[in-house]
């Protein structure tokens, strides 16, 4: 057991790949993440397995692609499979989870964690909301920000910094590290809810960035041609389908960056603690996110897209024994690679039914990995992707349409090459490779022989106020002034 490293997963929710100062963003302040970049390896072509919270996290903890888990959106995870936490717990690791796990449908499932500090996006009863009650803040109905029509409206937190969820995750992580069983290696998964919208931070973090210093959204020529059914649908139900306000968009980005910098501060606390305890170099630290955020690029919002802004994520690894310092690796990687990386660091063999690759092997070139895949939803709304160093291919069943992008350093996706005769052979090669990948895995649902199966195409309601989302949390009469009540009842849901 003496040679087993500790393992610390630090996960954010909905953080784009281009939000780390040391990796090329000159505006955002991320000194702690910059330290991991300097002292570790940055995987600069990392993508989520699925651009949706639950599906991506399911692939993360099981080390399997979405078509293998059967969880391809915010739907139920398979309950009969062994997680990375269980595998490491069986090997003698002390395992602890903090914050948003989004285990569905059993939100309080341990799944290999010996202990958990539980919190989720809503206002339900959990360890975090209990801490608010204990501190006299039980009147806060939306502790993570007002949703529904306010979902993309930047807002100051209703909580002071000392009680905010981002601080709570940092505090609970240090609490675990200070009280852990030092006779065992640990696996700690610290999971933040932010920068997932609403974009809210407490004072003074909400004042860190100003609208005037934020860049305008990326709107390349003919950007509407890059929209899928999911982009149009998501813009509708998140109230962002009826025009652009550039000042609002820049304010959104300022609030989004503030949430990330507040998280970065907590990461710094974790690094400093491990350093002071002499455990930093003996800990595999993996920082990542479950998916990105379009944030107004292409006039789109949210995730549910394989455009880089939504699907490409930060993936930073620090563990000097296996990862070089100040190194970057551009080979495509995925969250499915976390499980074999963790088992490899612990000296364990990855089970044959898990599909990822040890990131240490990828970084050293000791692997034939040259492509990853992804999926969102299935059947009539299925969205599929194959990504290599050179190209990204996506297919949308709802649109019966393909996209092919050249992957260029420092550039977001800009021009669809599908239909361009000069790229016809490349398009066919990528289409056939993804279809064959699914067929070889026995996943025939989206296929019709050697082609994509055609499903009935979903249609958007023509009413501009239709299909919008209400997420006001718990409903009770004491939320409203005496004698007044809303005409529309709050509805609790997930994004």
LINNOR-V24253 format. One record per pair of residues at least 24 apart in sequence whose ideal C-beta (glycine too) atoms are under 8 Angstrom apart, sorted by the first residue. I is the first residue (numbers start at 1). GAP is how many residues later the second one is. Records with the same first field share a line. If there is no record, write none. Layout:
I=GAP + GAP
This chain:
1=91 + 182 + 183 + 184
3=344
4=87 + 88 + 89 + 181 + 342 + 343
5=180 + 277 + 278 + 279 + 314 + 316 + 340 + 341
6=179 + 180 + 181 + 182 + 273 + 276 + 277 + 278
7=81 + 86 + 178 + 179 + 180 + 181 + 276 + 277 + 279 + 335 + 338 + 339
8=178 + 179 + 180 + 182 + 262 + 266 + 275 + 276 + 277 + 278
9=178 + 179 + 180 + 181 + 182 + 277 + 279 + 329
10=180 + 182 + 257 + 260 + 275 + 276 + 277 + 278
11=49 + 178 + 179 + 180 + 181 + 276 + 277 + 278 + 279
12=180 + 182 + 183 + 248 + 251 + 276 + 277 + 278
13=40 + 87 + 178 + 179 + 180 + 181 + 182 + 183 + 276 + 277
14=39 + 181 + 182 + 183 + 275 + 276 + 277 + 278 + 279 + 289
15=180 + 245 + 274 + 277 + 278 + 298 + 299
16=273 + 276 + 277 + 279 + 293 + 296 + 297 + 298
17=27 + 29 + 275 + 291 + 295 + 296 + 297
18=291
19=238 + 241 + 295
20=294 + 296
23=291 + 305
24=386
27=182 + 186 + 187 + 188 + 230
28=181 + 229 + 232 + 233
29=179 + 232 + 235
30=230 + 231 + 234
31=233 + 237
32=232 + 233 + 235 + 236 + 239
33=231 + 234 + 254 + 281 + 283
35=233 + 236
36=231 + 235 + 249 + 251 + 280 + 281 + 282
37=279 + 289
38=287 + 288
39=279 + 281 + 286 + 287
40=245 + 276 + 277 + 278 + 279 + 283 + 285 + 287
41=275 + 276 + 277 + 282 + 283 + 284 + 286 + 287 + 288 + 318 + 322
42=272 + 273 + 274 + 275 + 285 + 286 + 287
43=272 + 273 + 274 + 285 + 286 + 288 + 290 + 316 + 319 + 320
44=284 + 285 + 286
45=267 + 284 + 285 + 286 + 287 + 288 + 342 + 344 + 362
46=242 + 266 + 267 + 268 + 269 + 286 + 287 + 288 + 289
47=259 + 264 + 265 + 266 + 285 + 286 + 287 + 325 + 327 + 338 + 340
48=241 + 242 + 243 + 244 + 263 + 264 + 265 + 286 + 287 + 326
49=285 + 286 + 287 + 325 + 326
50=241 + 324 + 325 + 326
51=240 + 241 + 252 + 253 + 254 + 255 + 259 + 260 + 323 + 325
52=239 + 251 + 252 + 324
53=49 + 143 + 237 + 238 + 441 + 442
54=48 + 50 + 440
55=320 + 321
56=234 + 235 + 279
57=44 + 45 + 46 + 233
59=275 + 276 + 277
60=230 + 275 + 276 + 278 + 279
61=24 + 50 + 278
62=277 + 292
63=273 + 274 + 275 + 276 + 277 + 287 + 291 + 292 + 293
64=272 + 289 + 290 + 291
65=271 + 290 + 308 + 309 + 310 + 376
66=308 + 309 + 310
67=308 + 371 + 374 + 376
68=287 + 373 + 375
71=33
72=303 + 304 + 305 + 306 + 310
73=303 + 304
74=30 + 420 + 421
75=29
76=28 + 29
77=26 + 27 + 28
79=27 + 30
82=30 + 269
83=28 + 29
84=28 + 103 + 254 + 255 + 258 + 259
85=26 + 27 + 28 + 102 + 104
86=25 + 26
87=25 + 252 + 256 + 261 + 264
88=24 + 99 + 254 + 255 + 258 + 260
89=24 + 25 + 98
91=255 + 257
92=92 + 93
93=91 + 92 + 93 + 94 + 253
94=86 + 87 + 90 + 91 + 92 + 93
95=91 + 92 + 93
96=80 + 84 + 90 + 91 + 92 + 93
97=91 + 92 + 94
98=71 + 74 + 75 + 78 + 90 + 91 + 92 + 93
99=29 + 66 + 69 + 70 + 73 + 91 + 92 + 93 + 94
100=91 + 92 + 93
101=88 + 90
113=76
117=55 + 59
119=46 + 49 + 50 + 74
120=73
121=72 + 75 + 373 + 374
122=351 + 352 + 370
123=350 + 351
124=350
128=37 + 40
131=32 + 37
132=27 + 31
135=28
137=26
141=331 + 332 + 333 + 338
142=330 + 331
144=49 + 50 + 52 + 54 + 56
145=52 + 53 + 54 + 55
146=52
147=50 + 51 + 322 + 324 + 325 + 326
148=321 + 322 + 323 + 324 + 342
149=90 + 319
150=48
151=46 + 47 + 87 + 88 + 318 + 320 + 344
152=45 + 46 + 47 + 86 + 87 + 88 + 100 + 149
153=45 + 95
154=44 + 45 + 46 + 97 + 98 + 100 + 101
155=43 + 44 + 45 + 100
156=44 + 45 + 46 + 47 + 50
157=43 + 44 + 45 + 46 + 49
158=42
159=43
160=42 + 43
161=41 + 42 + 43 + 44 + 101
164=37 + 38 + 98
165=27 + 28 + 29
166=26 + 27 + 28 + 35 + 93 + 96 + 97 + 100
167=95 + 99
169=97
170=95 + 96 + 99 + 100
173=93 + 96 + 97
174=95 + 96 + 99
177=93 + 96 + 97 + 100
178=95
185=161
187=155
190=80
192=71 + 74
194=65 + 66 + 68 + 69
195=61 + 64 + 65 + 68 + 98
196=299
197=96
199=53 + 56 + 57 + 59 + 60
200=55 + 59
201=54 + 57 + 58 + 61
202=60
205=53 + 54 + 56 + 57
206=49 + 52
207=51
208=49 + 50 + 53
209=44 + 45 + 46 + 48 + 49 + 52
210=44
211=36 + 39 + 40 + 43
212=38
213=41
214=36 + 37 + 39 + 40 + 43
215=35 + 38
216=30 + 33 + 34
217=27 + 29 + 32 + 78 + 79 + 80 + 81 + 82
218=79 + 80 + 91 + 194
219=78 + 79 + 80
220=78 + 192 + 194 + 195
223=75 + 76
224=74 + 75
225=191
226=72 + 81 + 177 + 187 + 190
227=71 + 73
228=77 + 155 + 166 + 168 + 170 + 171 + 173
229=152 + 167 + 169 + 170 + 228 + 229
230=74 + 75 + 146 + 147 + 151 + 153 + 166 + 168
231=63 + 67 + 69 + 73 + 74
232=228
233=71 + 225 + 227 + 234
234=66 + 67 + 68 + 69 + 70
235=64 + 65 + 66 + 67
236=224 + 228 + 230 + 231 + 232
237=230 + 231 + 232
238=63 + 64 + 230 + 231 + 257
239=229
240=61
241=223
242=222
244=52 + 55
249=46 + 47
252=43 + 44
253=42 + 43
256=37 + 39
281=38 + 39 + 40
283=35 + 36
284=33 + 34 + 35 + 38 + 57 + 58 + 61
285=31 + 32 + 33 + 34
286=29 + 30 + 31 + 52 + 55 + 56
287=27 + 28 + 29 + 30
288=25 + 26 + 27 + 28 + 47 + 50
289=24 + 25
290=45
297=115
302=193
304=72 + 79
305=78
306=68 + 70 + 77 + 79 + 86 + 88
307=105 + 106
308=84 + 104 + 105
309=103
311=63 + 74
315=44
317=24 + 42
319=26
321=24
322=38
323=36 + 37 + 40
324=39
327=36
329=33 + 34
330=59 + 79
331=31 + 32 + 38 + 39 + 58
332=37 + 38 + 39 + 40 + 55 + 56 + 57
333=24 + 26 + 29 + 36 + 39
334=38 + 40
336=36
337=25
371=62
373=61 + 64
378=67 + 68
379=66 + 67 + 76
380=75 + 76 + 77 + 78
381=77
382=64 + 73
384=50 + 62
385=49
386=44 + 47 + 48 + 51
388=42
391=35 + 39
393=34 + 37 + 38 + 41
395=36 + 39 + 57
397=49 + 55 + 56 + 57 + 58
398=57 + 59 + 60
399=58
400=52 + 54 + 57
402=25 + 29
404=26
469=24 + 26
471=24
